[in-house]
């Protein structure tokens, strides 16, 4: 069972099995995350560069790119954990 580790940021001590199963997203969760990625990508493509405020454009673009990267990372973690669980089941 997960144990809370007191520090500045809340973290939990998880077993390998808890970590693997906690990382795997359901199909609907993956679809929702993918929809969010698409929405953010559309926002990024529709950004308008205004020469009088170049920093605004750069900040908005960087924020959207960071969000896209974070969401892609979650999907990647899920896929890797799922593959590891499946491989463990095959090796039994």
C-alpha positions in Angstrom: 0.0 0.0 0.0 1.2 3.5 -0.8 2.9 5.4 2.0 3.0 9.2 2.0 6.4 10.7 2.2 6.3 14.1 4.0 8.3 16.7 2.1 7.7 20.0 0.3 5.8 18.2 -2.4 3.5 15.3 -1.6 5.0 12.1 -2.8 4.2 8.5 -2.2 6.3 5.4 -1.7 4.8 2.9 -4.1 5.6 -0.7 -4.8 6.7 -1.6 -8.4 3.3 -3.2 -9.0 1.4 -0.1 -7.7 3.5 2.2 -9.8 2.9 0.1 -13.0 -0.8 -0.2 -12.5 -1.2 3.4 -11.4 0.6 4.6 -14.5 -1.6 2.7 -17.0 -4.4 4.9 -18.4 -7.7 3.5 -19.4 -8.7 3.7 -23.1 -11.1 6.5 -22.4 -8.5 8.4 -20.4 -6.0 8.0 -23.3 -8.7 9.3 -25.6 -9.4 12.3 -23.4 -5.7 13.1 -23.1 -5.2 12.8 -26.9 -8.2 15.1 -27.4 -6.5 17.7 -25.1 -3.3 17.3 -27.1 -5.2 18.0 -30.3 -7.0 21.0 -28.8 -3.7 22.5 -27.6 -2.0 21.9 -30.9 -4.8 23.7 -32.7 -4.4 26.6 -30.3 -0.7 26.6 -31.0 -1.2 26.7 -34.7 -3.7 29.6 -34.4 -1.4 31.8 -32.4 -0.8 35.2 -34.1 2.6 36.8 -34.0 2.4 40.6 -33.4 5.7 42.4 -34.0 4.9 44.9 -31.3 4.6 42.1 -28.6 7.0 39.3 -29.6 7.4 38.1 -26.1 3.7 37.4 -25.7 3.7 35.1 -28.7 6.8 33.3 -27.4 5.4 32.8 -24.0 2.1 31.5 -25.3 3.8 29.2 -27.7 6.1 27.9 -24.9 3.2 27.3 -22.5 1.2 25.3 -25.1 4.3 23.3 -26.2 5.0 22.5 -22.5 1.4 21.3 -22.0 1.6 19.1 -25.1 4.9 17.6 -24.1 3.6 16.8 -20.6 0.4 15.1 -21.9 2.4 13.1 -24.5 4.7 12.1 -21.6 1.7 10.7 -19.7 0.6 8.7 -22.7 4.1 7.4 -23.2 4.4 6.4 -19.5 1.1 4.5 -19.8 2.1 2.7 -22.9 5.5 1.7 -21.5 3.9 0.4 -18.2 1.2 -1.5 -20.2 3.9 -3.1 -22.3 5.9 -4.1 -19.1 2.8 -5.6 -17.5 2.0 -7.5 -20.7 5.6 -8.8 -21.0 5.5 -9.9 -17.4 2.3 -11.8 -18.1 3.9 -13.6 -21.1 6.9 -14.6 -19.0 4.8 -16.3 -16.3 
